[in-house]
Amino acid sequence: MSNYQLRFGVPSLDIILELFICIISFLAFSITISVIVITLSRKSSIISFSRVLKFNSSLYLPLIVFYLLSFKLGVYCLSFSRKNDWIEKVLYVLFFLILFSCQAYFLFYKNTENSFTKRYKIIILFIYFISLTYIINHFFPIDSYDKYLTHSKTYIYLPTKKTIKLRDNSILKIDSAISINEYYSNKKNLEKDLMFTIYFNSPHKDPPFSFKALDSLNEFGGSSHQPKYKELFLKKINDSIKIVLHSYSEKDIDTILFVRRKIRITQYP
């Protein structure tokens, strides 16, 4: 099962696209099965293709409309609070059960004299139930954070040197750096092996430079380098940290001193 955690309540575009592609794919699958069943049964005179579209659309289009409205209104939450997460999860599943029940009721609202039409509606309703189950499971919300997490400390560092001129005359601007240490009630916090993230602005999409800790023994594991930030893994975090910039600057190598300026503590209920 794929879980999507969303701390700030705004779904990312790739999640939204995946969700709607998933719904539309199930709709297309249901229509395809409908056409195959009707063709093999030679009942096209009883259920036309327009009725196939009508029946299937009545199931899947309300689901699309619901998600569109929820994203627009900002009421669709992909992560639950820790206090009442079990209540929220029950309500989440209950909502879709009510939605399915209402759709099934309106699908059979009018008495259908033809037995084949009844059997056909049962088939597409079963496909829709499987589709809905998959969507609920695949996009099921998770807890907003670990239930054992008590608080976290965010260490904010500022560089003593904020601009560096590169060989191509472009300017690299060093903004700041942060390191977050999380504390849990079920294990001892050793305040080591932390991520040190450096934020910068550069005109290069593929930055022609890299950051390394001056004390190579303090750095471990790999690192992540993005166009706007660089993540280093350090064994310990001090009040000041020296970082070496390997680049195509006039000196090729620059040393940047990051000094701790603020500590922000976040408490979790």
N, C-alpha and C positions, 0 to 999 in steps of 0.2 A: 504494500500500500504506500502510495506517495503522499506525504504530508506536506502542507504548505503553511509555514508559519509567517504571520504578518504582524509585526510589532506596532505599526503605525496606522493600521486600518485601511490602507490604500493598496489595492491589489496591483501588482506590476503588470505591464502590458502582456508579457509572455504567458502569465498565468491566465489572464482573461482570454487571450486568443486560444490557448490550449483548451480551456473550458468550452468555448463556443464551437470550436472545431470538433470536439468530442460529441457535443449535443447534435450538431448537424450531421456528423458521421452516423450516429445511431438513427437519425431520421431517415437518411438515405438508405441505410441497411433495412429498416422496417419497410420502406416503400418498395425496395427491390424484392424482399421476401413476399410482400403482398402481390406484386405483379406475377411472380413465379407461381404462387399458390393459385391465384385466380386463373392464370393461363393453363396450368396443368389440370385444373378442375373444370375448365371450359365454362366459367361462370362470368365472363366479361359482360354478358348481357344483364346480369343481376347487379354487379358492382363495377361501375365504370372507373376509369382512371381518375376522373375528377373527384369521385367519392373516396377513392384511395387517398388522394391528397388531402381531402377534407378530414377524414378520420385520423390520419397520422398527424396532420397539422394541429388538430385539436388537442393532441397530447404533448407534442414537443414545443410548439410555439409559446404556450403559456409559461413553460420553463425558461425559455429565452427571455421573454418579457420580464419575468420575475427577477432574473439575474441583472438585466439591464437597469431596471428600476432600483434594485438594491445597490448597485454600484453608483448610480446617479445620486441617490439619497444618502449614500455612505453608511447604510445600516447592515451591509453584509460583512460580517466579521469572520476572518479566517483563523483567528486565534481566540481562545477562551481565557477568561480570568481564572486565577488559581483558586479563589475562594469558592466559587459556585460552578466550577467547570462541569461537574456531573449533571447539575440541573440544566445548564445550557446545552449540554450534549443531548440530553433527553428531549428537550424542546426542539433542538435542531432536527433530530430524527422524526419527532412527532409531527413537525410541520410538513415534512415530505410525505408522511403517511396520510395526513389529512388531504394534502394536494392530490395524491394518487387516488384516494377514495372519492373525492369530488369529481375528478376526471373520469373515473370508471362509472360513476353514477350518471353523469351527463352523456357518456358514450352509449349507455343502454337506457337512457331516459325515455326514448320513444320505443314502444314495443315493436320488435322486428318480427314480422310474420315468417320471413324466410329463414330456415334453419341454417343454411350455409352462411348467411350474413352474420348470424349470432356466433357461429364457430370462428368466422374470420375475425370478428371483433375480439374474441377471446385470445386469438393468436397474437394480434398486434398489441393487445393489452399486456400479454405475457412478455413480449419483446420489450415493451416500454418499462415494465417492472424491472426486468434485468438491466436495462439501460440506466434507469434511475438508481438502482442499487449500486451499479458500478460508479456512477457520478458521485453519489454520497460517499462511497468508500474511498474513491481516489482523491477527492477534494475535501476529505473530512478534516475539520479544524482540530488543532492540537492546543495544548496548554501554551499560554503566552510565554511562560518561562518555567524552568525546572522548579518543582515544588519544594526542593531542599535549598534553593537559593535564598539567602537571607539579605545580602546587600552586595554592592559592588563599589569599587573605587576606580575613578577615572583620573589618571595622572596626565596633566596637560603640560607639554613642553613647548618652549619657544626657542627658535634658533638665534644665536648671536650674529649670524650672517644670513641675511634674507635674500640677497640677489647674487647670482653668479653668471658671468658672461661666458657663453660657449664660443667655440671656435667659429661657428657660422654667424656670429654676432647676435644670435638670439639670446634672450634673457631667461634664465631659470629662476623662478621665485619660490623660495621655501616658505611655506605658510606656518605650519606647526606640526606637532607630533603628539600622539596620545598612546597610552597603554592602559588597558582595563584589566583589573584583577577582581575576580568574582569569589565570593565567600559562601560556603555551603555548610549546613548544619550537620550533615552526615559524614563529613570528612574534614581533615585538618588542612588548613591553607598554609602552604609553605612560602608563598609570595616569590615564586621563581618560575622559570620557563614561561615567560609572558611574551605577548606579541607587541611589538613596537611599530606603530604605523606612522609614516611620514607623509604629510600632505604637501603638494607642490603644484605650481602652474607652469606648464611648458607648452610652447607652440608645436611640439613634436607629438604626433600620434604614437609613434614608436620611439620612446625616449632613448637617445644615444648616450645614456649614462646609467650608472648603477650606484646604489648605496650599500655600504658595508660598515659593520662596527669596527672602530679602530682597534679595540681589543678583540681580536679574532677568537680568543678562547671563550669570550662571553656570548658568542653567537653559535647557534646550533640549528641543525635541520635545513630545510630549504627556505625559499622566500617567494613572495608573490609581488610581481611588478606590474602595475597598471598605469594607464596614461596620466592619472591624477594622484596616485598614491603608491607608496612602497611599504610592504610589510616585512619586518625583520623579526626573527625569533631570538630573544635574548634570555640567557639563564637568570639574570637578575637585573633589576631596574634601580639605578642610583639617582641621586639628586641632579646629576649632570651626566650626560652621555655624549661621547665623541663619535661622530659618524664620518666616514671617509666617502667622498664622492669621486668615483672614477668616471671621468667624462672626457670629451674632446674640447675642454676649455683651454684657456691660454696656459694654464699650469698643468693641465691634464689631471691633476689630483688636488682636491681641496678637502680640508678638514672643517667640519661644521660642529660647533658645540651646541647641544640642546640642553637648556636649563629648565628644571621643573619650576613652574610658576603657580600652579593651582592644583588642588585635589578636590574632585567632586564626588560626594558619596550619595549613592542611590539606595534607598531602603525598599525592600519588597515585603508586602504584607503577608 
